[in-house]
Amino acid sequence: LVEWIWGGFSVDKATLTRFFAFHFILPFIIAALAAVHLLFLHEKGSNNPTGLNSNADKIPFHPYY
């Protein structure tokens, strides 16, 4: 497992190459997960597990809003 992830037992070219690849790919993975999350949120909508009215304790920001 160490050789597969690190590329060996010491930090050398294989370790740095794998770290750079992971460092480059990770933002795209996070962006894709955020897009999927927003897609599901848009399709299904938010959930209110407590069942309480969330508009009761709000102060209006604008009188016509």
C-alpha positions in Angstrom: 0.0 0.0 0.0 2.8 2.4 0.8 4.5 1.7 -2.5 1.3 2.1 -4.4 0.4 5.5 -2.8 3.8 7.0 -2.2 5.7 5.3 -5.0 8.2 3.9 -2.5 9.5 4.3 1.0 11.3 7.6 0.3 10.2 10.9 -1.2 11.4 11.0 -4.8 10.1 11.6 -8.3 7.2 9.1 -8.1 5.9 10.5 -4.8 6.0 14.1 -6.1 4.4 13.1 -9.4 1.5 11.4 -7.6 1.1 14.3 -5.1 1.0 16.8 -8.0 -1.5 14.7 -9.9 -3.7 14.4 -6.8 -3.3 18.2 -6.1 -4.3 19.0 -9.7 -7.3 16.6 -9.8 -8.8 17.3 -6.4 -10.4 20.7 -7.2 -12.2 19.2 -10.2 -13.5 16.4 -8.0 -14.7 18.9 -5.4 -16.3 21.1 -8.2 -18.1 18.0 -9.6 -19.4 17.0 -6.2 -20.7 20.5 -5.6 -22.4 20.5 -9.0 -24.1 17.2 -8.3 -25.1 18.5 -4.9 -26.7 21.6 -6.4 -28.4 19.5 -9.1 -30.0 17.3 -6.5 -30.9 20.3 -4.3 -32.5 22.0 -7.3 -34.5 18.9 -8.3 -35.6 17.7 -4.9 -35.6 20.9 -2.8 -34.5 21.5 0.7 -35.6 19.4 3.7 -37.1 20.7 6.9 -36.5 17.9 9.4 -37.8 19.8 12.4 -41.1 20.8 10.8 -41.0 24.3 12.3 -41.9 27.3 10.2 -38.6 29.0 9.4 -40.2 32.3 8.3 -41.5 33.1 11.8 -38.3 34.5 13.2 -37.2 36.5 10.2 -37.0 40.3 9.9 -37.9 41.6 6.5 -34.9 43.1 4.7 -37.0 45.3 2.3 -40.7 46.2 2.7 -41.7 44.9 -0.7 -39.5 41.7 -0.6 
